[in-house]
Amino acid sequence: MRIETHLVDSIKIAEVISDDLIIRNMQDGLDLLGNLYYDGFDGIIIHAKNITPDFFDLRTGIAGELLQKYSNFRIRLAVVGDFTKFSSKSMKAFIFESNKLGQVSFVGSTSDAVNRISKS
């Protein structure tokens, strides 16, 4: 895993880059949040391929609980991936509402993620 830093004005954004799963469970997500928060990042970009598929099954509760923690720390999060593959109405609604509120965004590209996070 490596962290690529994007700096937009005074907003410091960490992009997590890896070929492996980074968030396998709730604790992994909290560890990532804590480490990057400690390093002074205002936002985090993570690719959907680096998150356990359980995150995208709302019945597990991982997504809701983890995203609440990121919101509590006021760390903006963008998840990059192809979300058109989700057929669940609840997941589509979750993504829509998240994108509308803006604290957590589900986007199709890193540039979209940087743009969403940098809009404070």
C-alpha positions as CSV (number, residue, x, y, z in Angstrom):
1,M,0.0,0.0,0.0
2,R,1.2,3.5,-0.8
3,I,-0.3,6.9,-0.2
4,E,-0.4,9.5,-3.0
5,T,-1.0,13.0,-1.8
6,H,-3.2,15.4,-3.7
7,L,-3.0,19.1,-2.5
8,V,-5.8,21.5,-3.6
9,D,-5.3,24.9,-2.0
10,S,-4.9,24.0,1.7
11,I,-6.8,20.7,1.5
12,K,-4.6,17.6,1.9
13,I,-6.1,14.5,0.3
14,A,-4.7,10.9,0.6
15,E,-5.2,8.5,-2.2
16,V,-4.7,4.9,-1.0
17,I,-3.2,2.8,-3.8
18,S,-2.8,-0.9,-3.5
19,D,-3.4,-4.2,-5.4
20,D,-4.7,-5.8,-2.2
21,L,-7.7,-5.4,0.0
22,I,-7.1,-2.5,2.5
23,I,-10.4,-2.5,4.3
24,R,-11.3,-6.1,5.1
25,N,-13.4,-5.3,8.2
26,M,-14.4,-2.4,10.4
27,Q,-11.1,-2.3,12.3
28,D,-9.1,-1.9,9.1
29,G,-11.3,1.1,8.1
30,L,-10.8,2.6,11.5
31,D,-7.0,2.0,11.4
32,L,-6.8,3.7,8.0
33,L,-8.9,6.7,9.3
34,G,-6.8,7.0,12.4
35,N,-3.4,6.8,10.6
36,L,-4.4,9.3,7.9
37,Y,-6.1,11.7,10.3
38,Y,-2.9,11.6,12.5
39,D,-0.9,12.5,9.3
40,G,-3.0,15.6,8.8
41,F,-5.1,14.5,5.8
42,D,-8.5,16.3,5.3
43,G,-9.8,13.7,2.9
44,I,-9.3,10.1,1.8
45,I,-9.7,8.5,-1.6
46,I,-9.9,4.7,-1.7
47,H,-10.8,2.5,-4.6
48,A,-13.7,0.1,-4.4
49,K,-11.5,-2.8,-5.3
50,N,-9.6,-2.3,-2.1
51,I,-12.7,-2.6,0.1
52,T,-14.3,-5.9,1.1
53,P,-17.4,-6.8,-0.9
54,D,-19.2,-7.0,2.4
55,F,-19.0,-3.2,2.6
56,F,-21.3,-3.0,-0.4
57,D,-23.9,-5.4,1.2
58,L,-25.8,-2.9,3.5
59,R,-27.1,-5.8,5.6
60,T,-23.7,-6.3,7.1
61,G,-23.8,-2.7,8.6
62,I,-20.1,-2.2,7.7
63,A,-20.7,0.7,5.3
64,G,-23.0,2.7,7.6
65,E,-21.0,2.2,10.7
66,L,-17.6,3.0,9.0
67,L,-18.9,6.0,7.1
68,Q,-20.4,7.4,10.3
69,K,-16.9,7.3,11.9
70,Y,-15.4,9.1,9.0
71,S,-18.2,11.8,9.3
72,N,-17.6,12.1,13.1
73,F,-13.9,12.9,12.4
74,R,-14.9,15.3,9.6
75,I,-12.8,13.4,7.1
76,R,-14.2,13.5,3.7
77,L,-14.1,10.2,1.9
78,A,-14.4,9.3,-1.8
79,V,-14.8,5.7,-3.0
80,V,-13.7,5.3,-6.6
81,G,-15.3,2.6,-8.7
82,D,-18.0,1.4,-11.1
83,F,-21.2,1.5,-9.0
84,T,-23.5,0.9,-11.9
85,K,-23.0,-2.9,-11.3
86,F,-25.1,-2.7,-8.1
87,S,-28.7,-3.7,-8.6
88,S,-29.8,-3.4,-5.0
89,K,-32.3,-0.5,-4.6
90,S,-31.0,0.1,-1.1
91,M,-27.4,0.4,-2.2
92,K,-28.3,2.7,-5.1
93,A,-30.3,4.9,-2.6
94,F,-27.3,4.8,-0.2
95,I,-24.9,6.0,-2.9
96,F,-27.4,8.7,-4.1
97,E,-27.9,10.0,-0.5
98,S,-24.2,9.9,0.3
99,N,-23.3,11.8,-2.9
100,K,-26.0,14.4,-2.2
101,L,-24.7,15.1,1.3
102,G,-21.1,15.2,0.2
103,Q,-19.2,14.0,3.3
104,V,-18.9,10.6,1.6
105,S,-18.9,10.3,-2.2
106,F,-19.0,7.4,-4.6
107,V,-17.4,8.5,-7.9
108,G,-16.1,7.1,-11.1
109,S,-12.6,8.5,-11.2
110,T,-9.8,9.9,-9.0
111,S,-10.2,13.3,-10.6
112,D,-13.9,13.3,-9.6
113,A,-12.9,12.2,-6.1
114,V,-10.3,15.0,-5.7
115,N,-12.9,17.6,-7.0
116,R,-15.6,16.3,-4.5
117,I,-13.3,16.3,-1.5
118,S,-11.8,19.7,-2.3
119,K,-15.3,21.3,-2.3
120,S,-15.5,22.1,1.4
